Amino acid sequence: MLGGLLVGGGRPPPPPPEQLSAAARVAREQAVPESVQAELAALNRRKDNGQLSEAEYEQQRAKVLSR
């Protein structure tokens, strides 16, 4: 029992990796401009707030990324 405390050094475990939204992941992978990232974030908020259906979100997201 005491050995387990000594090995861990009494520190809490590291936090889990951050879960990024799909829009943030795409932006990071494609290195899109900040203006496009902002548009994607706004679309994601509208979808999360129920203002856009999933299909509408995907359609508008594709449009933004194709510019």
C-alpha positions, 0 to 999 in steps of 0.5 A: 500500500505504501509503495503505491503512494511512493510510486505516484509521488502523491500527485493526481493523475494527468487530466484526460486529453481535451476533446475538441469539436469537429470544427476545431479539429478540421480547422487545426488539421487544415490550418484554415484562416481564423475567419473561417474558424469563426464561421465554423464555430458560429455554425456549431453554436447555431446547431447546438442551440437547435437553430440548424438541423444536422443536415443544414449544419453539414451543408453550410459547413461544407460551403464554408470549407469550400471557399 
